Amino acid sequence: MNKTIPALATAIGALLLTGCSSSAPQTAPTIATTSQAAASQTAAAPESIPSANNEPDKTADFTTANADAPWVGQIKSVTETEKGRIRVDTSVVDPRGADGSEAAVTAIAICESAVALFGPSYVSVLEDDGTNFVLFGHSSVPKGACTEV
């Protein structure tokens, strides 16, 4: 029996030291933290969670920043398709006439607002049918300008 007690003490000591080792995995706290995070995310309603800067959907940020703009009701969605690339879907309709129509002026104002707000390298403003109407940062338009295409 005397040999059993020192062996048991050695085993317990080894377990305690392993628990203090920096290389030993510590799964219990990670699991508890993950469960707590999941519970808090489940409890919050999606509309009460504020938009994060790294989310691709920028619609709420854009419409809030431009709440007083006369064209804000024509915004369908604003999406960051890639880092620095903004796509603005609108209900604007290009009359297919000469450049500079009222619809083009609206689309250019929308583009300029996206450039000012997000500082992207590229913006495409699409008209109601999904075609490009105004571009910024594309090689076919003047550098630094939102231009009707």
Backbone as CSV, one residue per row, in Angstrom:
resi,resn,N_x,N_y,N_z,CA_x,CA_y,CA_z,C_x,C_y,C_z
1,MET,0.802,-1.173,0.000,0.000,0.000,0.000,0.865,1.266,0.000
2,ASN,2.032,1.222,0.632,2.918,2.377,0.647,3.362,2.757,-0.761
3,LYS,3.522,1.768,-1.674,3.946,2.054,-3.044,2.805,2.688,-3.853
4,THR,1.575,2.417,-3.494,0.423,2.935,-4.214,0.240,4.434,-3.979
5,ILE,0.424,4.882,-2.769,0.221,6.298,-2.437,1.208,7.188,-3.177
6,PRO,2.532,6.904,-3.190,3.436,7.768,-3.958,3.122,7.744,-5.463
7,ALA,2.748,6.588,-5.985,2.416,6.514,-7.417,1.186,7.353,-7.722
8,LEU,0.190,7.285,-6.832,-1.024,8.070,-6.996,-0.712,9.569,-6.894
9,ALA,0.125,9.952,-5.951,0.520,11.348,-5.778,1.271,11.845,-7.012
10,THR,2.143,10.999,-7.572,2.893,11.365,-8.778,1.940,11.566,-9.953
11,ALA,0.954,10.680,-10.099,-0.014,10.795,-11.189,-0.842,12.063,-11.052
12,ILE,-1.268,12.382,-9.844,-2.057,13.601,-9.616,-1.200,14.830,-9.892
13,GLY,0.042,14.807,-9.440,0.951,15.928,-9.689,1.173,16.130,-11.183
14,ALA,1.331,15.031,-11.921,1.532,15.130,-13.365,0.305,15.736,-14.041
15,LEU,-0.879,15.339,-13.604,-2.108,15.905,-14.162,-2.215,17.396,-13.869
16,LEU,-1.863,17.793,-12.672,-1.920,19.211,-12.315,-0.937,20.029,-13.136
17,LEU,0.266,19.493,-13.334,1.259,20.205,-14.126,0.856,20.284,-15.590
18,THR,0.238,19.245,-16.096,-0.222,19.263,-17.479,-1.277,20.345,-17.667
19,GLY,-2.135,20.520,-16.681,-3.163,21.557,-16.748,-2.562,22.950,-16.769
20,CYS,-1.375,23.139,-16.226,-0.728,24.447,-16.192,0.129,24.697,-17.417
21,SER,0.401,23.667,-18.196,1.264,23.800,-19.354,0.617,24.698,-20.394
22,SER,1.406,25.574,-21.017,0.862,26.482,-22.013,0.534,25.766,-23.313
23,SER,1.118,24.588,-23.549,0.850,23.896,-24.794,-0.315,22.928,-24.684
24,ALA,-0.852,22.727,-23.505,-1.969,21.801,-23.339,-3.245,22.467,-23.825
25,PRO,-4.053,21.753,-24.617,-5.298,22.358,-25.094,-6.281,22.552,-23.950
26,GLN,-7.001,23.632,-23.991,-7.976,23.932,-22.958,-9.341,24.031,-23.627
27,THR,-10.006,22.911,-23.754,-11.259,22.886,-24.496,-12.452,23.344,-23.683
28,ALA,-12.456,23.153,-22.399,-13.635,23.492,-21.612,-13.990,24.975,-21.692
29,PRO,-13.046,25.932,-21.492,-13.422,27.336,-21.596,-13.858,27.726,-23.005
30,THR,-13.223,27.155,-24.022,-13.585,27.477,-25.394,-15.013,27.055,-25.682
31,ILE,-15.379,25.879,-25.224,-16.733,25.386,-25.446,-17.740,26.277,-24.728
32,ALA,-17.448,26.661,-23.509,-18.361,27.514,-22.748,-18.499,28.869,-23.432
33,THR,-17.397,29.445,-23.907,-17.436,30.740,-24.567,-18.244,30.654,-25.856
34,THR,-18.027,29.597,-26.647,-18.763,29.420,-27.887,-20.254,29.286,-27.613
35,SER,-20.616,28.542,-26.587,-22.029,28.368,-26.251,-22.648,29.692,-25.821
36,GLN,-21.907,30.475,-25.042,-22.418,31.763,-24.599,-22.604,32.701,-25.787
37,ALA,-21.651,32.707,-26.706,-21.754,33.578,-27.878,-22.943,33.167,-28.732
38,ALA,-23.138,31.869,-28.931,-24.262,31.393,-29.729,-25.581,31.776,-29.068
39,ALA,-25.643,31.669,-27.758,-26.869,32.018,-27.045,-27.174,33.494,-27.184
40,SER,-26.154,34.360,-27.089,-26.406,35.794,-27.196,-26.775,36.180,-28.620
41,GLN,-26.209,35.518,-29.628,-26.567,35.817,-31.007,-27.979,35.352,-31.310
42,THR,-28.373,34.234,-30.760,-29.709,33.725,-30.991,-30.746,34.633,-30.349
43,ALA,-30.424,35.203,-29.211,-31.378,36.020,-28.470,-31.639,37.362,-29.139
44,ALA,-30.665,37.913,-29.853,-30.823,39.233,-30.458,-31.579,39.130,-31.777
45,ALA,-32.505,40.036,-31.988,-33.224,40.081,-33.251,-32.284,40.610,-34.326
46,PRO,-32.335,40.065,-35.552,-31.409,40.490,-36.607,-31.441,41.990,-36.876
47,GLU,-32.615,42.615,-36.825,-32.668,44.035,-37.121,-32.082,44.913,-36.020
48,SER,-31.850,44.331,-34.839,-31.277,45.121,-33.756,-29.755,45.062,-33.737
49,ILE,-29.172,44.221,-34.570,-27.717,44.104,-34.627,-27.198,45.165,-35.591
50,PRO,-26.322,46.061,-35.134,-25.829,47.121,-36.014,-24.951,46.555,-37.113
51,SER,-24.927,47.241,-38.235,-24.123,46.831,-39.381,-22.640,46.956,-39.042
52,ALA,-21.879,45.943,-39.425,-20.431,45.979,-39.221,-19.775,46.465,-40.506
53,ASN,-18.639,47.124,-40.387,-17.957,47.658,-41.560,-17.522,46.595,-42.545
54,ASN,-17.310,45.382,-42.074,-16.814,44.356,-42.978,-17.927,43.538,-43.621
55,GLU,-19.176,43.870,-43.385,-20.274,43.167,-44.035,-20.425,43.684,-45.456
56,PRO,-20.738,42.784,-46.401,-20.869,43.231,-47.789,-22.110,44.096,-48.040
57,ASP,-23.192,43.906,-47.283,-24.399,44.695,-47.496,-24.246,46.059,-46.826
58,LYS,-24.162,47.083,-47.625,-23.969,48.455,-47.143,-25.222,49.302,-47.329
59,THR,-26.353,48.667,-47.654,-27.570,49.406,-47.973,-28.010,50.309,-46.835
60,ALA,-28.103,49.765,-45.633,-28.567,50.564,-44.497,-27.631,51.734,-44.224
61,ASP,-26.330,51.490,-44.264,-25.366,52.573,-44.038,-25.531,53.676,-45.087
62,PHE,-25.692,53.270,-46.344,-25.794,54.233,-47.441,-27.087,55.031,-47.373
63,THR,-28.204,54.348,-47.157,-29.479,55.068,-47.120,-29.593,55.956,-45.886
64,THR,-29.025,55.524,-44.778,-29.036,56.360,-43.580,-28.204,57.621,-43.789
65,ALA,-27.035,57.464,-44.380,-26.156,58.616,-44.631,-26.760,59.582,-45.642
66,ASN,-27.647,59.085,-46.499,-28.248,59.920,-47.543,-29.758,60.078,-47.358
67,ALA,-30.200,60.026,-46.118,-31.633,60.044,-45.819,-32.363,61.238,-46.435
68,ASP,-31.690,62.366,-46.576,-32.333,63.570,-47.105,-32.176,63.726,-48.617
69,ALA,-31.462,62.822,-49.268,-31.257,62.929,-50.714,-32.565,62.622,-51.448
70,PRO,-32.883,63.378,-52.476,-34.147,63.151,-53.190,-34.214,61.785,-53.880
71,TRP,-33.086,61.173,-54.121,-33.033,59.894,-54.827,-32.943,58.684,-53.902
72,VAL,-32.935,58.857,-52.588,-32.716,57.743,-51.661,-33.759,56.632,-51.834
73,GLY,-34.970,56.982,-52.224,-36.011,55.979,-52.440,-35.767,55.101,-53.657
74,GLN,-34.819,55.496,-54.495,-34.513,54.724,-55.698,-33.382,53.707,-55.470
75,ILE,-32.880,53.624,-54.259,-31.811,52.671,-53.936,-32.443,51.328,-53.596
76,LYS,-32.067,50.295,-54.344,-32.523,48.931,-54.047,-31.558,48.253,-53.083
77,SER,-30.269,48.332,-53.403,-29.253,47.732,-52.536,-27.892,48.334,-52.840
78,VAL,-27.032,48.271,-51.833,-25.647,48.717,-51.970,-24.801,47.591,-51.395
79,THR,-23.926,47.050,-52.228,-23.150,45.882,-51.839,-21.671,46.101,-52.120
80,GLU,-20.839,45.694,-51.176,-19.394,45.681,-51.423,-19.084,44.292,-51.961
81,THR,-18.945,44.183,-53.284,-18.758,42.886,-53.929,-17.379,42.308,-53.644
82,GLU,-16.407,43.170,-53.492,-15.039,42.830,-53.090,-14.534,44.041,-52.323
83,LYS,-13.434,43.864,-51.636,-12.870,45.003,-50.904,-12.612,46.151,-51.884
84,GLY,-13.233,47.296,-51.593,-13.031,48.487,-52.420,-13.903,48.570,-53.658
85,ARG,-14.826,47.625,-53.859,-15.700,47.643,-55.039,-17.156,47.680,-54.581
86,ILE,-17.843,48.750,-54.951,-19.224,48.968,-54.533,-20.156,48.836,-55.737
87,ARG,-21.249,48.105,-55.524,-22.303,47.954,-56.539,-23.576,48.542,-55.953
88,VAL,-24.177,49.492,-56.690,-25.407,50.135,-56.240,-26.513,49.764,-57.229
89,ASP,-27.486,48.998,-56.762,-28.645,48.657,-57.579,-29.728,49.688,-57.313
90,THR,-30.283,50.255,-58.388,-31.281,51.321,-58.252,-32.526,51.004,-59.091
91,SER,-33.533,51.832,-58.914,-34.724,51.752,-59.766,-34.691,52.847,-60.833
92,VAL,-33.550,53.508,-61.001,-33.375,54.550,-62.010,-33.447,53.892,-63.393
93,VAL,-34.110,54.570,-64.335,-34.229,54.057,-65.702,-33.568,55.044,-66.653
94,ASP,-32.602,54.551,-67.422,-31.909,55.371,-68.415,-32.849,55.566,-69.606
95,PRO,-33.127,56.826,-69.978,-34.051,57.063,-71.095,-33.437,56.757,-72.461
96,ARG,-32.185,56.360,-72.488,-31.470,56.011,-73.719,-31.438,57.167,-74.716
97,GLY,-31.248,58.315,-74.169,-31.128,59.495,-75.016,-29.714,60.031,-74.914
98,ALA,-29.596,61.304,-75.078,-28.293,61.959,-74.983,-27.779,61.878,-73.547
99,ASP,-26.464,61.919,-73.390,-25.875,61.935,-72.053,-26.375,63.157,-71.292
100,GLY,-26.425,63.027,-69.960,-26.792,64.160,-69.131,-28.272,64.270,-68.836
101,SER,-29.031,63.212,-69.053,-30.458,63.238,-68.736,-30.649,63.390,-67.222
102,GLU,-31.865,63.648,-66.815,-32.172,63.761,-65.388,-31.823,62.456,-64.660
103,ALA,-32.107,61.321,-65.298,-31.782,60.025,-64.700,-30.269,59.864,-64.539
104,ALA,-29.510,60.348,-65.526,-28.050,60.266,-65.443,-27.513,61.153,-64.332
105,VAL,-28.086,62.336,-64.177,-27.664,63.241,-63.105,-27.912,62.577,-61.753
106,THR,-29.046,61.888,-61.619,-29.371,61.175,-60.383,-28.370,60.049,-60.140
107,ALA,-28.098,59.264,-61.169,-27.164,58.143,-61.025,-25.757,58.629,-60.684
108,ILE,-25.355,59.747,-61.262,-24.039,60.313,-60.952,-24.001,60.795,-59.501
109,ALA,-25.064,61.410,-59.033,-25.126,61.855,-57.629,-25.043,60.655,-56.683
110,ILE,-25.702,59.564,-57.039,-25.642,58.341,-56.231,-24.212,57.813,-56.198
111,CYS,-23.562,57.779,-57.343,-22.179,57.309,-57.434,-21.243,58.188,-56.604
112,GLU,-21.379,59.489,-56.747,-20.518,60.416,-56.007,-20.711,60.269,-54.500
113,SER,-21.929,60.001,-54.091,-22.194,59.791,-52.671,-21.522,58.514,-52.176
114,ALA,-21.570,57.457,-52.985,-20.913,56.190,-52.611,-19.401,56.384,-52.506
115,VAL,-18.835,57.155,-53.427,-17.393,57.433,-53.400,-17.041,58.216,-52.133
116,ALA,-17.833,59.235,-51.823,-17.559,60.068,-50.644,-17.722,59.276,-49.348
117,LEU,-18.719,58.407,-49.287,-19.018,57.680,-48.061,-18.070,56.512,-47.812
118,PHE,-17.802,55.714,-48.847,-17.034,54.478,-48.663,-15.588,54.568,-49.130
119,GLY,-15.243,55.551,-49.948,-13.875,55.687,-50.448,-13.399,54.491,-51.249
120,PRO,-14.244,53.924,-52.105,-13.849,52.738,-52.858,-12.959,53.077,-54.049
121,SER,-12.390,52.045,-54.639,-11.605,52.239,-55.854,-12.478,52.066,-57.093
122,TYR,-13.671,51.470,-56.911,-14.555,51.189,-58.040,-16.011,51.244,-57.575
123,VAL,-16.863,51.870,-58.372,-18.302,51.910,-58.096,-19.035,51.664,-59.408
124,SER,-20.051,50.842,-59.341,-20.966,50.705,-60.479,-22.371,50.982,-59.979
125,VAL,-23.045,51.897,-60.669,-24.439,52.201,-60.373,-25.241,51.570,-61.493
126,LEU,-26.115,50.649,-61.105,-26.911,49.937,-62.095,-28.318,50.512,-62.150
127,GLU,-28.853,50.545,-63.361,-30.224,51.006,-63.510,-31.183,49.864,-63.195
128,ASP,-32.464,50.130,-63.290,-33.494,49.194,-62.869,-33.378,47.823,-63.541
129,ASP,-32.960,47.775,-64.799,-32.871,46.484,-65.495,-31.543,45.762,-65.248
130,GLY,-30.683,46.331,-64.388,-29.431,45.668,-64.022,-28.235,46.006,-64.885
131,THR,-28.406,46.917,-65.841,-27.269,47.308,-66.674,-26.508,48.458,-66.019
132,ASN,-25.207,48.541,-66.313,-24.384,49.623,-65.782,-24.852,50.942,-66.372
133,PHE,-24.984,51.935,-65.505,-25.412,53.255,-65.930,-24.304,54.271,-65.676
134,VAL,-23.692,54.188,-64.501,-22.612,55.103,-64.130,-21.497,54.285,-63.495
135,LEU,-20.256,54.606,-63.869,-19.088,53.919,-63.316,-18.102,54.916,-62.728
136,PHE,-17.370,54.446,-61.750,-16.255,55.186,-61.154,-15.107,54.189,-61.008
137,GLY,-13.905,54.599,-61.398,-12.733,53.742,-61.223,-12.522,52.725,-62.324
138,HIS,-13.323,52.773,-63.364,-13.168,51.859,-64.500,-12.238,52.500,-65.518
139,SER,-11.509,51.683,-66.233,-10.535,52.219,-67.195,-11.186,52.984,-68.348
140,SER,-12.470,52.775,-68.580,-13.137,53.465,-69.694,-13.688,54.839,-69.324
141,VAL,-13.566,55.228,-68.056,-14.079,56.537,-67.636,-12.930,57.394,-67.116
142,PRO,-13.103,58.718,-67.132,-12.037,59.595,-66.621,-11.693,59.269,-65.166
143,LYS,-10.420,59.286,-64.871,-9.953,58.968,-63.522,-10.547,59.950,-62.504
144,GLY,-11.076,59.388,-61.418,-11.612,60.192,-60.336,-13.009,60.738,-60.569
145,ALA,-13.679,60.289,-61.642,-15.006,60.826,-61.945,-16.044,59.707,-62.031
146,CYS,-17.254,60.020,-61.593,-18.399,59.149,-61.820,-18.956,59.546,-63.181
147,THR,-19.006,58.600,-64.108,-19.347,58.927,-65.479,-20.419,57.993,-66.026
148,GLU,-21.354,58.581,-66.747,-22.402,57.810,-67.426,-21.759,56.975,-68.527
149,VAL,-22.165,55.710,-68.638,-21.624,54.844,-69.699,-22.718,54.334,-70.608
